[in-house]
Amino acid sequence: MAVVPQEAIDQFEALMEEEVDESPKRTFQNIHQGYPCETLMRFLKAREGNVTKAHKMLVDCLNWRVQNDIDDMLAKPIVPVELYRAIRDSQLIGLSGYTNEGLPVFAVGVGLSTFDRASVHYYVQSHIQINEYRDRVILPAATKKYGRHVSKCIKVLDMTGLKLSALNQIKLMTIISSIDDLNYPEKTLTYYIVNAPYVFSACWKVVKPLLQERTRRKINVLSGCGQDDLLKIMNYSSLPHFCRKRCSGSSKHLQNNADNCFSLDHPFHQQLYNYIKQQFLVRNPVEPVKQGSVHVTLPEDADEGDIAKILESELEKFEDLQRCPESLKDLKINDDKC
């Protein structure tokens, strides 16, 4: 649905104003980021302009966010960092740059993602964190930089290394696809598929029915690595590494991980991970260890032996202090809820 009638937007807006609970209202602000009408339009497009269905979809989305603490998702770091690195090495996604119109370019390594280094829970958490960081940090920053509202991105899907065994991850892919369809509708303008091997057709027949029709209409399969077509909408520096002809399909062979937008060492993932850790510390400040002195009263006629015993007795009361961390370097960020 290309155009949403103003009347439908007005009706939708009136229904949302009837919401009285504060929690859904607060999480709605995190969704629209100052552009509520544009958000209503996204949900209307996702439901072919049907106001009743769009309203139910948005209310369900708000409830999902409240029930799963999505507003706090960017304050829940995945720790230790070795676990997060393992996720980044097996769930290949990253930000490679921006189109000429300012849309973020997200690269996804479909063929080489193995999803075998952590539990499903962590992969879903990581996916939602990237979605939230995109919507709350990346898109607002692009809006400010380009002087116009930027609310969508494009995704370039690399099929290098795709095998039929990838269908073993169909359950996880269905979960992630459902999360995006139901809670982040109309956030991707176009999906470009590149480096498609001969098995792509067989895999596509299985995956296609799992996608919404509105999603299928956005998919564009490019020839080869897609460099020539993608250079029509972005600069060479914004091309994902696997779209560059000199290193097409070579994400495993890059000399510098900083050039590989999938890597934790890439600037995007460094910024994202540091942002999440900072948000955690802001919401969970570490109380400093209290320092002080101890006053001990000694008998006037106490000799050296008595004094030693009294001091030893008093110091035993403070044994636990020896187990306190000396500084913030000992802090271990751990959230059992993650």
MARTI-527776 format. One record per residue (C-alpha): z, y, x; residue number from 1; residue in one letter. Coordinates in Angstrom, 2 decimals, padded with zeros to 5 digits. Each point is the difference from the previous one (the first is absolute). Layout:
BEGIN
<rec Z="Z" Y="Y" X="X" nr="NUM" rest="a"/>
...
//
This chain:
BEGIN
<rec Z="000.00" Y="000.00" X="000.00" nr="1" rest="m"/>
<rec Z="-001.26" Y="003.11" X="001.82" nr="2" rest="a"/>
<rec Z="001.29" Y="002.81" X="-002.23" nr="3" rest="v"/>
<rec Z="003.35" Y="000.15" X="-001.80" nr="4" rest="v"/>
<rec Z="000.03" Y="002.22" X="-003.14" nr="5" rest="p"/>
<rec Z="002.50" Y="002.86" X="000.12" nr="6" rest="q"/>
<rec Z="001.29" Y="-001.08" X="-003.40" nr="7" rest="e"/>
<rec Z="001.04" Y="-003.36" X="001.44" nr="8" rest="a"/>
<rec Z="001.81" Y="001.70" X="002.87" nr="9" rest="i"/>
<rec Z="001.85" Y="002.27" X="-002.44" nr="10" rest="d"/>
<rec Z="001.08" Y="-002.97" X="-002.12" nr="11" rest="q"/>
<rec Z="001.12" Y="-001.93" X="003.07" nr="12" rest="f"/>
<rec Z="001.93" Y="003.03" X="001.28" nr="13" rest="e"/>
<rec Z="001.77" Y="000.36" X="-003.36" nr="14" rest="a"/>
<rec Z="001.08" Y="-003.65" X="000.09" nr="15" rest="l"/>
<rec Z="001.38" Y="000.37" X="003.51" nr="16" rest="m"/>
<rec Z="002.02" Y="003.06" X="-001.01" nr="17" rest="e"/>
<rec Z="001.85" Y="-002.20" X="-002.49" nr="18" rest="e"/>
<rec Z="001.47" Y="-002.02" X="002.87" nr="19" rest="e"/>
<rec Z="003.72" Y="000.81" X="000.17" nr="20" rest="v"/>
<rec Z="001.31" Y="-002.27" X="002.78" nr="21" rest="d"/>
<rec Z="000.46" Y="001.81" X="003.30" nr="22" rest="e"/>
<rec Z="-000.89" Y="-002.91" X="002.31" nr="23" rest="s"/>
<rec Z="-003.60" Y="-000.37" X="-001.25" nr="24" rest="p"/>
<rec Z="-000.41" Y="003.79" X="000.17" nr="25" rest="k"/>
<rec Z="001.12" Y="000.09" X="003.62" nr="26" rest="r"/>
<rec Z="-002.27" Y="-002.84" X="001.07" nr="27" rest="t"/>
<rec Z="-002.92" Y="001.60" X="-001.86" nr="28" rest="f"/>
<rec Z="000.39" Y="003.02" X="002.27" nr="29" rest="q"/>
<rec Z="-000.42" Y="-002.26" X="003.02" nr="30" rest="n"/>
<rec Z="-003.18" Y="-001.35" X="-001.55" nr="31" rest="i"/>
<rec Z="-001.72" Y="003.24" X="-000.94" nr="32" rest="h"/>
<rec Z="001.10" Y="002.10" X="003.02" nr="33" rest="q"/>
<rec Z="-000.53" Y="003.22" X="-001.93" nr="34" rest="g"/>
<rec Z="-003.16" Y="-001.13" X="-001.82" nr="35" rest="y"/>
<rec Z="001.20" Y="-001.61" X="-003.27" nr="36" rest="p"/>
<rec Z="-003.26" Y="000.49" X="-001.93" nr="37" rest="c"/>
<rec Z="-002.04" Y="-001.70" X="002.72" nr="38" rest="e"/>
<rec Z="002.42" Y="-002.93" X="-000.12" nr="39" rest="t"/>
<rec Z="-000.35" Y="-000.29" X="-003.77" nr="40" rest="l"/>
<rec Z="-003.79" Y="000.00" X="000.46" nr="41" rest="m"/>
<rec Z="000.25" Y="-002.90" X="002.46" nr="42" rest="r"/>
<rec Z="001.92" Y="-002.14" X="-002.47" nr="43" rest="f"/>
<rec Z="-002.37" Y="000.98" X="-002.83" nr="44" rest="l"/>
<rec Z="-003.00" Y="-001.06" X="002.09" nr="45" rest="k"/>
<rec Z="001.74" Y="-003.28" X="000.74" nr="46" rest="a"/>
<rec Z="000.23" Y="-000.65" X="-003.73" nr="47" rest="r"/>
<rec Z="-003.45" Y="001.29" X="-000.99" nr="48" rest="e"/>
<rec Z="001.41" Y="003.16" X="-001.59" nr="49" rest="g"/>
<rec Z="002.30" Y="-001.81" X="-002.43" nr="50" rest="n"/>
<rec Z="003.07" Y="002.25" X="-000.18" nr="51" rest="v"/>
<rec Z="002.33" Y="-002.65" X="-001.43" nr="52" rest="t"/>
<rec Z="-000.89" Y="-002.56" X="002.66" nr="53" rest="k"/>
<rec Z="000.12" Y="002.57" X="002.79" nr="54" rest="a"/>
<rec Z="003.43" Y="001.16" X="-001.15" nr="55" rest="h"/>
<rec Z="001.32" Y="-003.57" X="-000.01" nr="56" rest="k"/>
<rec Z="-001.49" Y="-000.58" X="003.44" nr="57" rest="m"/>
<rec Z="001.68" Y="003.09" X="001.46" nr="58" rest="l"/>
<rec Z="003.36" Y="-000.75" X="-001.66" nr="59" rest="v"/>
<rec Z="-000.14" Y="-003.56" X="001.36" nr="60" rest="d"/>
<rec Z="-000.81" Y="001.44" X="003.43" nr="61" rest="c"/>
<rec Z="002.96" Y="002.38" X="-000.15" nr="62" rest="l"/>
<rec Z="002.33" Y="-002.82" X="-001.05" nr="63" rest="n"/>
<rec Z="-001.33" Y="-002.17" X="002.84" nr="64" rest="w"/>
<rec Z="000.72" Y="002.79" X="002.47" nr="65" rest="r"/>
<rec Z="003.54" Y="000.55" X="-001.29" nr="66" rest="v"/>
<rec Z="000.86" Y="-003.70" X="-000.16" nr="67" rest="q"/>
<rec Z="-001.30" Y="-000.67" X="003.52" nr="68" rest="n"/>
<rec Z="001.29" Y="003.21" X="001.67" nr="69" rest="d"/>
<rec Z="-003.54" Y="001.00" X="000.96" nr="70" rest="i"/>
<rec Z="001.08" Y="003.62" X="000.51" nr="71" rest="d"/>
<rec Z="002.21" Y="-001.24" X="002.85" nr="72" rest="d"/>
<rec Z="-002.60" Y="-002.33" X="001.48" nr="73" rest="m"/>
<rec Z="-000.76" Y="002.45" X="002.81" nr="74" rest="l"/>
<rec Z="003.65" Y="-000.15" X="001.08" nr="75" rest="a"/>
<rec Z="000.08" Y="-003.78" X="000.46" nr="76" rest="k"/>
<rec Z="-001.27" Y="-000.86" X="003.49" nr="77" rest="p"/>
<rec Z="-001.07" Y="-003.56" X="000.69" nr="78" rest="i"/>
<rec Z="002.16" Y="-001.08" X="002.91" nr="79" rest="v"/>
<rec Z="000.16" Y="-001.08" X="002.71" nr="80" rest="p"/>
<rec Z="-003.11" Y="001.68" X="001.38" nr="81" rest="v"/>
<rec Z="-001.26" Y="-003.39" X="001.23" nr="82" rest="e"/>
<rec Z="-000.24" Y="-001.13" X="-003.63" nr="83" rest="l"/>
<rec Z="-001.87" Y="003.15" X="-000.94" nr="84" rest="y"/>
<rec Z="-002.41" Y="-000.48" X="002.90" nr="85" rest="r"/>
<rec Z="-000.61" Y="-003.58" X="-001.15" nr="86" rest="a"/>
<rec Z="-000.87" Y="001.34" X="-003.46" nr="87" rest="i"/>
<rec Z="-002.37" Y="002.57" X="001.44" nr="88" rest="r"/>
<rec Z="-001.69" Y="-002.72" X="002.07" nr="89" rest="d"/>
<rec Z="-000.54" Y="-002.22" X="-003.06" nr="90" rest="s"/>
<rec Z="-000.50" Y="002.52" X="-002.83" nr="91" rest="q"/>
<rec Z="-002.77" Y="002.12" X="001.44" nr="92" rest="l"/>
<rec Z="-000.19" Y="003.48" X="-001.48" nr="93" rest="i"/>
<rec Z="-000.01" Y="003.51" X="001.44" nr="94" rest="g"/>
<rec Z="-001.21" Y="003.58" X="-000.30" nr="95" rest="l"/>
<rec Z="-003.04" Y="000.65" X="002.21" nr="96" rest="s"/>
<rec Z="-000.75" Y="003.60" X="-001.01" nr="97" rest="g"/>
<rec Z="-001.44" Y="002.13" X="-002.80" nr="98" rest="y"/>
<rec Z="-003.35" Y="000.44" X="-001.71" nr="99" rest="t"/>
<rec Z="-001.90" Y="003.28" X="000.17" nr="100" rest="n"/>
<rec Z="001.58" Y="000.88" X="-003.36" nr="101" rest="e"/>
<rec Z="003.51" Y="-000.68" X="001.25" nr="102" rest="g"/>
<rec Z="000.58" Y="-003.42" X="-001.56" nr="103" rest="l"/>
<rec Z="002.18" Y="-002.31" X="002.13" nr="104" rest="p"/>
<rec Z="-001.87" Y="-003.03" X="001.38" nr="105" rest="v"/>
<rec Z="002.08" Y="-003.16" X="-000.18" nr="106" rest="f"/>
<rec Z="-001.26" Y="-003.02" X="001.93" nr="107" rest="a"/>
<rec Z="000.92" Y="-003.49" X="-001.16" nr="108" rest="v"/>
<rec Z="-000.54" Y="-003.12" X="002.11" nr="109" rest="g"/>
<rec Z="-000.56" Y="-002.49" X="-002.78" nr="110" rest="v"/>
<rec Z="-001.52" Y="-002.74" X="002.12" nr="111" rest="g"/>
<rec Z="002.57" Y="-000.03" X="002.80" nr="112" rest="l"/>
<rec Z="003.16" Y="000.57" X="-002.06" nr="113" rest="s"/>
<rec Z="002.01" Y="-003.22" X="000.06" nr="114" rest="t"/>
<rec Z="003.19" Y="000.98" X="-001.92" nr="115" rest="f"/>
<rec Z="001.85" Y="-002.74" X="001.85" nr="116" rest="d"/>
<rec Z="002.58" Y="001.87" X="002.08" nr="117" rest="r"/>
<rec Z="002.47" Y="001.01" X="-002.73" nr="118" rest="a"/>
<rec Z="000.99" Y="-000.73" X="-003.58" nr="119" rest="s"/>
<rec Z="-002.03" Y="001.21" X="-002.97" nr="120" rest="v"/>
<rec Z="002.78" Y="002.48" X="-000.75" nr="121" rest="h"/>
<rec Z="-000.53" Y="001.88" X="003.26" nr="122" rest="y"/>
<rec Z="-003.78" Y="000.16" X="-000.39" nr="123" rest="y"/>
<rec Z="000.39" Y="001.42" X="-003.51" nr="124" rest="v"/>
<rec Z="002.62" Y="002.48" X="001.22" nr="125" rest="q"/>
<rec Z="-002.26" Y="001.15" X="002.83" nr="126" rest="s"/>
<rec Z="-002.94" Y="000.40" X="-002.38" nr="127" rest="h"/>
<rec Z="002.04" Y="002.14" X="-002.40" nr="128" rest="i"/>
<rec Z="001.33" Y="002.11" X="002.88" nr="129" rest="q"/>
<rec Z="-003.54" Y="000.80" X="001.14" nr="130" rest="i"/>
<rec Z="-000.95" Y="000.89" X="-003.58" nr="131" rest="n"/>
<rec Z="003.01" Y="002.30" X="-000.33" nr="132" rest="e"/>
<rec Z="-000.58" Y="001.60" X="003.40" nr="133" rest="y"/>
<rec Z="-003.63" Y="000.60" X="-000.94" nr="134" rest="r"/>
<rec Z="000.92" Y="001.64" X="-003.31" nr="135" rest="d"/>
<rec Z="003.05" Y="001.97" X="001.11" nr="136" rest="r"/>
<rec Z="-000.94" Y="000.98" X="003.56" nr="137" rest="v"/>
<rec Z="-003.66" Y="-000.61" X="000.91" nr="138" rest="i"/>
<rec Z="-001.67" Y="001.34" X="-003.16" nr="139" rest="l"/>
<rec Z="002.20" Y="003.13" X="-000.33" nr="140" rest="p"/>
<rec Z="-000.66" Y="000.78" X="003.68" nr="141" rest="a"/>
<rec Z="-003.76" Y="-000.44" X="-000.54" nr="142" rest="a"/>
<rec Z="000.20" Y="002.25" X="-003.07" nr="143" rest="t"/>
<rec Z="001.62" Y="002.72" X="002.09" nr="144" rest="k"/>
<rec Z="-002.40" Y="-000.43" X="002.92" nr="145" rest="k"/>
<rec Z="-003.22" Y="000.01" X="-002.02" nr="146" rest="y"/>
<rec Z="001.08" Y="002.61" X="-002.53" nr="147" rest="g"/>
<rec Z="-000.69" Y="-002.11" X="-003.06" nr="148" rest="r"/>
<rec Z="001.72" Y="-002.81" X="-001.84" nr="149" rest="h"/>
<rec Z="-000.60" Y="-003.32" X="001.77" nr="150" rest="v"/>
<rec Z="001.24" Y="-002.88" X="-002.16" nr="151" rest="s"/>
<rec Z="-002.13" Y="-002.98" X="001.02" nr="152" rest="k"/>
<rec Z="-000.94" Y="-001.94" X="003.11" nr="153" rest="c"/>
<rec Z="-002.78" Y="-002.36" X="000.99" nr="154" rest="i"/>
<rec Z="000.52" Y="-003.49" X="001.39" nr="155" rest="k"/>
<rec Z="-002.19" Y="-001.82" X="002.50" nr="156" rest="v"/>
<rec Z="000.49" Y="-003.77" X="-000.20" nr="157" rest="l"/>
<rec Z="-000.83" Y="-001.94" X="003.16" nr="158" rest="d"/>
<rec Z="-001.05" Y="-003.59" X="-000.70" nr="159" rest="m"/>
<rec Z="-000.20" Y="-000.98" X="003.69" nr="160" rest="t"/>
<rec Z="001.44" Y="-003.49" X="000.46" nr="161" rest="g"/>
<rec Z="000.08" Y="-000.76" X="-003.72" nr="162" rest="l"/>
<rec Z="000.40" Y="-003.70" X="-000.77" nr="163" rest="k"/>
<rec Z="000.34" Y="-002.00" X="-003.17" nr="164" rest="l"/>
<rec Z="003.61" Y="-000.68" X="001.04" nr="165" rest="s"/>
<rec Z="000.70" Y="003.65" X="-000.86" nr="166" rest="a"/>
<rec Z="000.10" Y="-001.14" X="-003.61" nr="167" rest="l"/>
<rec Z="003.33" Y="-001.66" X="000.83" nr="168" rest="n"/>
<rec Z="001.47" Y="003.50" X="-000.22" nr="169" rest="q"/>
<rec Z="-001.36" Y="000.56" X="-003.50" nr="170" rest="i"/>
<rec Z="003.51" Y="000.23" X="-001.50" nr="171" rest="k"/>
<rec Z="001.06" Y="002.82" X="002.32" nr="172" rest="l"/>
<rec Z="-003.32" Y="001.79" X="-000.45" nr="173" rest="m"/>
<rec Z="000.42" Y="-000.23" X="-003.77" nr="174" rest="t"/>
<rec Z="003.51" Y="001.50" X="000.21" nr="175" rest="i"/>
<rec Z="-001.19" Y="002.91" X="002.13" nr="176" rest="i"/>
<rec Z="-003.08" Y="000.57" X="-002.16" nr="177" rest="s"/>
<rec Z="002.13" Y="000.05" X="-003.15" nr="178" rest="s"/>
<rec Z="002.42" Y="002.51" X="001.52" nr="179" rest="i"/>
<rec Z="-002.88" Y="002.33" X="000.82" nr="180" rest="d"/>
<rec Z="-001.77" Y="-000.42" X="-003.35" nr="181" rest="d"/>
<rec Z="003.10" Y="000.56" X="-002.12" nr="182" rest="l"/>
<rec Z="001.92" Y="002.58" X="002.01" nr="183" rest="n"/>
<rec Z="-002.49" Y="001.81" X="002.24" nr="184" rest="y"/>
<rec Z="-003.14" Y="000.22" X="-002.16" nr="185" rest="p"/>
<rec Z="-003.04" Y="002.02" X="001.03" nr="186" rest="e"/>
<rec Z="001.30" Y="000.78" X="003.49" nr="187" rest="k"/>
<rec Z="-003.04" Y="-001.45" X="001.78" nr="188" rest="t"/>
<rec Z="-003.39" Y="001.64" X="-000.48" nr="189" rest="l"/>
<rec Z="-002.11" Y="-002.73" X="001.65" nr="190" rest="t"/>
<rec Z="000.49" Y="-003.34" X="001.74" nr="191" rest="y"/>
<rec Z="-002.51" Y="-000.60" X="002.81" nr="192" rest="y"/>
<rec Z="-000.43" Y="-003.59" X="001.17" nr="193" rest="i"/>
<rec Z="-001.29" Y="-000.48" X="003.56" nr="194" rest="v"/>
<rec Z="-000.62" Y="-002.86" X="002.46" nr="195" rest="n"/>
<rec Z="-000.35" Y="-002.50" X="-002.85" nr="196" rest="a"/>
<rec Z="-000.65" Y="-003.57" X="001.26" nr="197" rest="p"/>
<rec Z="-001.86" Y="-002.65" X="-001.95" nr="198" rest="y"/>
<rec Z="003.21" Y="-001.35" X="-001.58" nr="199" rest="v"/>
<rec Z="000.65" Y="003.38" X="-001.64" nr="200" rest="f"/>
<rec Z="-002.09" Y="-000.92" X="-003.04" nr="201" rest="s"/>
<rec Z="002.09" Y="-003.12" X="-000.65" nr="202" rest="a"/>
<rec Z="003.29" Y="001.89" X="000.37" nr="203" rest="c"/>
<rec Z="-001.28" Y="002.85" X="-002.15" nr="204" rest="w"/>
<rec Z="-000.65" Y="-002.36" X="-002.91" nr="205" rest="k"/>
<rec Z="003.69" Y="-000.94" X="000.02" nr="206" rest="v"/>
<rec Z="001.43" Y="003.49" X="000.54" nr="207" rest="v"/>
<rec Z="-002.32" Y="001.96" X="-002.31" nr="208" rest="k"/>
<rec Z="001.54" Y="-001.24" X="-003.29" nr="209" rest="p"/>
<rec Z="003.44" Y="001.14" X="001.23" nr="210" rest="l"/>
<rec Z="-001.14" Y="003.61" X="000.23" nr="211" rest="l"/>
<rec Z="-000.15" Y="002.54" X="-002.80" nr="212" rest="q"/>
<rec Z="-003.53" Y="000.96" X="-001.06" nr="213" rest="e"/>
<rec Z="000.66" Y="003.62" X="001.00" nr="214" rest="r"/>
<rec Z="000.88" Y="-001.26" X="003.50" nr="215" rest="t"/>
<rec Z="-003.09" Y="-002.21" X="000.28" nr="216" rest="r"/>
<rec Z="-002.21" Y="003.00" X="-000.80" nr="217" rest="r"/>
<rec Z="001.32" Y="001.81" X="003.07" nr="218" rest="k"/>
<rec Z="-000.92" Y="-002.73" X="002.49" nr="219" rest="i"/>
<rec Z="-002.94" Y="000.65" X="002.32" nr="220" rest="n"/>
<rec Z="-001.15" Y="-002.67" X="002.47" nr="221" rest="v"/>
<rec Z="-001.54" Y="001.59" X="003.10" nr="222" rest="l"/>
<rec Z="-002.39" Y="-001.51" X="002.51" nr="223" rest="s"/>
<rec Z="001.52" Y="-001.21" X="003.27" nr="224" rest="g"/>
<rec Z="002.92" Y="002.05" X="001.26" nr="225" rest="c"/>
<rec Z="-000.89" Y="002.84" X="-002.35" nr="226" rest="g"/>
<rec Z="-000.08" Y="002.67" X="002.69" nr="227" rest="q"/>
<rec Z="-003.25" Y="001.66" X="-001.08" nr="228" rest="d"/>
<rec Z="001.04" Y="000.25" X="-003.66" nr="229" rest="d"/>
<rec Z="003.56" Y="001.15" X="000.70" nr="230" rest="l"/>
<rec Z="-001.14" Y="002.72" X="002.42" nr="231" rest="l"/>
<rec Z="-001.54" Y="001.71" X="-003.03" nr="232" rest="k"/>
<rec Z="003.48" Y="000.72" X="-001.36" nr="233" rest="i"/>
<rec Z="002.19" Y="000.21" X="003.13" nr="234" rest="m"/>
<rec Z="-000.06" Y="000.82" X="003.71" nr="235" rest="n"/>
<rec Z="-000.23" Y="-002.71" X="002.64" nr="236" rest="y"/>
<rec Z="003.64" Y="000.61" X="000.99" nr="237" rest="s"/>
<rec Z="001.12" Y="-000.98" X="-003.50" nr="238" rest="s"/>
<rec Z="-001.92" Y="-003.28" X="-000.04" nr="239" rest="l"/>
<rec Z="002.26" Y="-003.06" X="000.05" nr="240" rest="p"/>
<rec Z="-000.29" Y="-001.73" X="003.38" nr="241" rest="h"/>
<rec Z="-001.76" Y="-003.00" X="-001.56" nr="242" rest="f"/>
<rec Z="-002.77" Y="002.23" X="-001.37" nr="243" rest="c"/>
<rec Z="-001.09" Y="001.29" X="003.39" nr="244" rest="r"/>
<rec Z="-003.04" Y="-001.89" X="001.23" nr="245" rest="k"/>
<rec Z="001.20" Y="-000.19" X="003.57" nr="246" rest="r"/>
<rec Z="003.16" Y="-001.84" X="-001.13" nr="247" rest="c"/>
<rec Z="-000.87" Y="-001.34" X="-003.43" nr="248" rest="s"/>
<rec Z="002.26" Y="-002.87" X="-000.95" nr="249" rest="g"/>
<rec Z="001.99" Y="000.42" X="003.19" nr="250" rest="s"/>
<rec Z="003.41" Y="001.01" X="-001.31" nr="251" rest="s"/>
<rec Z="001.52" Y="-002.77" X="002.12" nr="252" rest="k"/>
<rec Z="-001.71" Y="001.21" X="003.16" nr="253" rest="h"/>
<rec Z="000.80" Y="003.71" X="000.08" nr="254" rest="l"/>
<rec Z="001.38" Y="001.03" X="003.38" nr="255" rest="q"/>
<rec Z="002.25" Y="002.69" X="-001.52" nr="256" rest="n"/>
<rec Z="002.06" Y="-000.92" X="-003.06" nr="257" rest="n"/>
<rec Z="000.24" Y="003.70" X="-000.81" nr="258" rest="a"/>
<rec Z="-003.72" Y="-000.19" X="-000.94" nr="259" rest="d"/>
<rec Z="000.68" Y="-002.88" X="-002.39" nr="260" rest="n"/>
<rec Z="001.27" Y="001.50" X="-003.26" nr="261" rest="c"/>
<rec Z="001.50" Y="-003.38" X="-000.96" nr="262" rest="f"/>
<rec Z="002.40" Y="000.04" X="002.96" nr="263" rest="s"/>
<rec Z="003.59" Y="001.18" X="-000.19" nr="264" rest="l"/>
<rec Z="-000.82" Y="002.04" X="003.12" nr="265" rest="d"/>
<rec Z="-002.57" Y="002.06" X="-001.91" nr="266" rest="h"/>
<rec Z="001.16" Y="003.57" X="-000.79" nr="267" rest="p"/>
<rec Z="-000.14" Y="-000.61" X="-003.76" nr="268" rest="f"/>
<rec Z="002.37" Y="-002.97" X="000.09" nr="269" rest="h"/>
<rec Z="002.28" Y="001.69" X="002.53" nr="270" rest="q"/>
<rec Z="000.29" Y="003.02" X="-002.31" nr="271" rest="q"/>
<rec Z="000.53" Y="-002.17" X="-003.07" nr="272" rest="l"/>
<rec Z="002.69" Y="-002.18" X="001.59" nr="273" rest="y"/>
<rec Z="001.83" Y="002.98" X="001.52" nr="274" rest="n"/>
<rec Z="-000.13" Y="001.81" X="-003.33" nr="275" rest="y"/>
<rec Z="001.61" Y="-002.96" X="-001.78" nr="276" rest="i"/>
<rec Z="002.74" Y="-000.28" X="002.63" nr="277" rest="k"/>
<rec Z="000.71" Y="003.72" X="-000.24" nr="278" rest="q"/>
<rec Z="000.22" Y="-000.18" X="-003.79" nr="279" rest="q"/>
<rec Z="002.45" Y="-002.88" X="000.33" nr="280" rest="f"/>
<rec Z="002.24" Y="002.02" X="002.32" nr="281" rest="l"/>
<rec Z="-000.16" Y="003.03" X="-002.30" nr="282" rest="v"/>
<rec Z="001.18" Y="-002.07" X="-002.95" nr="283" rest="r"/>
<rec Z="002.44" Y="-002.12" X="002.01" nr="284" rest="n"/>
<rec Z="001.57" Y="002.35" X="002.56" nr="285" rest="p"/>
<rec Z="002.03" Y="-001.64" X="002.74" nr="286" rest="v"/>
<rec Z="003.61" Y="001.18" X="000.10" nr="287" rest="e"/>
<rec Z="001.14" Y="000.90" X="003.52" nr="288" rest="p"/>
<rec Z="002.77" Y="-002.05" X="001.56" nr="289" rest="v"/>
<rec Z="003.24" Y="001.88" X="-000.38" nr="290" rest="k"/>
<rec Z="001.62" Y="001.00" X="003.28" nr="291" rest="q"/>
<rec Z="003.64" Y="001.06" X="000.41" nr="292" rest="g"/>
<rec Z="003.26" Y="-000.49" X="001.84" nr="293" rest="s"/>
<rec Z="002.96" Y="-002.30" X="-000.45" nr="294" rest="v"/>
<rec Z="003.59" Y="001.26" X="000.04" nr="295" rest="h"/>
<rec Z="002.62" Y="-002.46" X="001.23" nr="296" rest="v"/>
<rec Z="003.76" Y="000.71" X="-000.13" nr="297" rest="t"/>
<rec Z="001.96" Y="-001.47" X="002.88" nr="298" rest="l"/>
<rec Z="003.76" Y="-000.48" X="000.20" nr="299" rest="p"/>
<rec Z="001.72" Y="002.40" X="002.41" nr="300" rest="e"/>
<rec Z="001.54" Y="-002.84" X="002.02" nr="301" rest="d"/>
<rec Z="-003.20" Y="-002.14" X="000.13" nr="302" rest="a"/>
<rec Z="-000.85" Y="-001.38" X="003.42" nr="303" rest="d"/>
<rec Z="-003.51" Y="-000.79" X="001.29" nr="304" rest="e"/>
<rec Z="000.04" Y="-003.53" X="-001.45" nr="305" rest="g"/>
<rec Z="000.95" Y="001.24" X="-003.49" nr="306" rest="d"/>
<rec Z="-002.66" Y="002.71" X="000.12" nr="307" rest="i"/>
<rec Z="-002.67" Y="-002.54" X="000.95" nr="308" rest="a"/>
<rec Z="000.95" Y="-002.30" X="-002.89" nr="309" rest="k"/>
<rec Z="000.00" Y="002.87" X="-002.54" nr="310" rest="i"/>
<rec Z="-003.41" Y="001.25" X="001.13" nr="311" rest="l"/>
<rec Z="-001.41" Y="-003.53" X="-000.07" nr="312" rest="e"/>
<rec Z="001.27" Y="-000.47" X="-003.55" nr="313" rest="s"/>
<rec Z="-001.53" Y="003.28" X="-001.19" nr="314" rest="e"/>
<rec Z="-003.37" Y="-000.68" X="001.64" nr="315" rest="l"/>
<rec Z="-000.26" Y="-003.39" X="-001.71" nr="316" rest="e"/>
<rec Z="-000.10" Y="001.86" X="-003.33" nr="317" rest="k"/>
<rec Z="-003.26" Y="001.62" X="001.06" nr="318" rest="f"/>
<rec Z="-001.79" Y="-003.14" X="001.14" nr="319" rest="e"/>
<rec Z="-002.66" Y="000.44" X="-002.69" nr="320" rest="d"/>
<rec Z="-001.13" Y="003.24" X="001.60" nr="321" rest="l"/>
<rec Z="-001.45" Y="-002.04" X="002.83" nr="322" rest="q"/>
<rec Z="-002.49" Y="-001.47" X="-002.46" nr="323" rest="r"/>
<rec Z="-001.33" Y="003.40" X="-001.16" nr="324" rest="c"/>
<rec Z="-003.40" Y="001.09" X="001.32" nr="325" rest="p"/>
<rec Z="000.16" Y="002.63" X="002.71" nr="326" rest="e"/>
<rec Z="-002.98" Y="001.99" X="-001.24" nr="327" rest="s"/>
<rec Z="-003.00" Y="-000.02" X="-002.32" nr="328" rest="l"/>
<rec Z="-001.90" Y="-002.13" X="002.47" nr="329" rest="k"/>
<rec Z="001.95" Y="-002.96" X="-001.39" nr="330" rest="d"/>
<rec Z="-001.10" Y="000.69" X="-003.57" nr="331" rest="l"/>
<rec Z="-001.94" Y="-002.83" X="-001.61" nr="332" rest="k"/>
<rec Z="-001.92" Y="000.96" X="-003.11" nr="333" rest="i"/>
<rec Z="000.34" Y="-002.85" X="-002.45" nr="334" rest="n"/>
<rec Z="-000.44" Y="000.13" X="-003.76" nr="335" rest="d"/>
<rec Z="000.69" Y="-003.26" X="-001.76" nr="336" rest="d"/>
<rec Z="-001.86" Y="001.28" X="-003.03" nr="337" rest="k"/>
<rec Z="-003.28" Y="000.18" X="001.91" nr="338" rest="c"/>
//
